[in-house]
Amino acid sequence: DEEADSGTDLVVLGDLSVGGTTAASTLVAALCGTDASVVTGRGGAGIDDLAWMRKCAAIRDALRRARPVLGDQLELLAATGGADLTAMTGFLLQCAVRRTPVILDGVVSAACALVGQRVAFRAPDWWLAGQASGEPAQEKALDRMAMDPLLDHGVTAGEGTGALLALPMVQAAAALLAELPERREERPDPAQAPEPGTGSGPDSGPESEPEPTAAPAAREPSGDGTA
């Protein structure tokens, strides 16, 4: 609130964590009703197959705790994540309340945004997806919120990198929109509209009824009886 009151008009959201993609993938899988293998990625470090299998098993175990509390977002965050994900979710919701746009970064911010959508359905109107991180859980979350990432450069570093890369594009779009002239729709003048029962022009008189035409006179027979 202090930042919004001081004039901040755009927020770039990132995360710095170890194992954050595991908790985020669990949230996405629970909210989207998918299996752990669908949302398990290899992270920014590029783990090998054995580590991927362990990560997938950890997400599957966490889903057993998450699915019974899907109706309560706070319980869901407590069962799958921690105070960091809860704080990020609340931050996103408060930005929507203050009408402050937010550029999301990777899978962690996308998962928190998906939880926030369950609280306030129209809140994603104030959020932008900065970049596709390559994590399947992020793609699943953005698809559920009908959001398309602004960039797709294959950067998987996280820590707000994707959101910062998209920041110049957002600033340029805002500056261009501010310089464009306003378009006003031309509306017909009510004073020149034809009145009911009149012609197409304003000076047209009342419509006249067509005059009946006289029928041709019948031919009288001649005196000698011939036609």
N, C-alpha and C positions, 0 to 999 in steps of 0.2 A: 504493500500500500504506500509506503514512503517513496519508493521509486516512481510509482504512478503519479503520486501527488507532486513530485519534483519535476515532472515533464517527460519521463521515459515513455516513448511511443512504440518501442519494439524490444522484444526480449529474445535472446538466443539461448537455448537450453541444451545442456550437455551433461554427461555423467563421467565420473572417474571412479572406477570400481574394478575389483577382481572377482570374477564369477557373476557379474551382474547380468550377463546374457542368459545364464541358466535360470535365474529367478524370473527374468522378463519373459523368457520362452515358456515357463510354467504358467504365468499369468495369461499369456496369449492362448495357449492350448486349452486352459480351463474355460476361458470366456468364449472361445470359438468352437469348443467341443471337438477338438482334433486330437490325434494321437501324438505322443511325444516325438516319434520319429519324423513327423511332418514339420515340426517347428525347431528341431535341433540343428543348429549351424555349427560351423567350425571356429567362430569367433575371429577377432582380428589377428590373433597369433597363428592361425592356421594349424589346428591340432591334427594329429594323425588319426587313423581309423580306430585304434584301441581307445584313445582318449575320447573320441566321439561316442563310442559305445558306452563308456562310463557316464558321460554327460547325459546321454539319452536315458540311461537307467535312473540317474538322479532326478531327471525331470518327470519320469514316469512315477517314481516314488512320491514326489511332491504333489503330483496330481491326485493321489489318493487322499491327501489332506485338503486339497483345494476344492474338489468337487462338492463335498457336503456343505460348504459355506458359500456357494456361488451367489446366494441371495443377499449377502451382506458384504459390501465392498471393503469395509474396515477389517472384518474377519478374514476376508480373502487375502488382503495385503499382509495381515499378520501371519497367516498360515504359509504363504509362499515367499514373501519378501522380508522387508524390514522397515526400519524408520526412514531410510533413504528413499525407497519407492513411495512410501506414504507421503513424505514431505513433497516429493516431486508431483504426485497426483494432486495434492492440495494446492501447490503452486500453480499448476495449469488451470485448475478450476477458478482460483482467485483472479488470474489474468483474464479469464473469460468474463468474470463478473465486472472487472474494471475496464473491459473492452480494450485490452492491450494485446496486440498480435504476438504470437510466439512461433519461432522457427524450431521445429523438432530436429533432433540429431539422428539417433540410431534406434536400435531395437528397445533399449531401456526406456527412452522417452516415449516411444510409440506404444509400449505396453502400458505405461502410466496413463497415456492419453486414452487408451481403450478402456481402462478402468474409469477414467473421468467421464467418458461418454455414457457409461451406465448410470452415473449420478445425474448428469445434465446432458440431455440428448443433443442440444444445439450448441454445446460448448466447442466442438471441433470447428465451428465456423470461424473461430479466432486463432486457429492453429494451422501452420504450414509444415509440410514434410520437406526438410532441407535436401536430403540426399538418400538414395537407396544404398544401404550398407552391405547388401548381399546376404543378410541374415533372413532365412525363411520366415522366422517369427515376425520380423518387421514387415515383410511383404504381406503376411496374413493379416496383421493388425491394420495396416493402411488400407487394405482392400475392404475390411469390415467397416471402416470409417469413411469409405469412398474418397480417399485422399491419394493423390499422385505425387511422388517425389519430384522436386524441381530439377534435381541433377541426378545423374547416374554415371559417375566417373570411376566406380569400383574402389573408392577409398574406404577402407575398413578400419582406420585408426581409432575411430570413436573420439571420446573426450571433446565433443563439440566441433570436431573438424568439418564434418559434413554440413552442419548448420552455418558455420562461418564461411564456407565456400559459397553457400547460397545467399548469404547476406548482400553482397554487391548487386546481385540480380534483383532482389526485392527492393533495394534502395533505388536502383535505376528505374524499375517499373513504377514506383511511387512518384519519382521526380517527373517521369514522362507523363503520367496521368495528371499531375498537377499543372502541366504546361498546355495540355490539350484544351481547346475551346469547348465550352459547354454546348451541347446539342439540345436545341429546343424543338419540340414537336409543334408543327404548324397545325393549329386548330381552326376550324371554320368560324367566321364571325357570326354570332347569332343574329345580328341586325340585318345581315344580308341573306339569311335563310328564307326560302319561300314559305309563305303562309299556307295553311291548309286550304285547298280548294282553288289555289291560284296556279299560274303557269310556272315555268322554270325560272323566269327572271323576276326581279323584285318589282318591275313596273308593269308586269303583265296584269291585265284586268281579269275579272271573273270569267270563268269559262262559260261560253254561250252554248245553248242547246242547239243541235242541228235543226234547221227549218225543214218541215215536211215537204217533199216534192209532190207536185200535182200529177195525178194519174192521167194518161192520155185519154182524150175524149173518144167516146164510142162513135162509130160511123153510122149515120142514119141511112135507112134504106131509101132508094130513089123511088120516084112516083110510078115508074113503069113496071115495078116489081122485079127489076134486075138488080143484082148486087153491085 
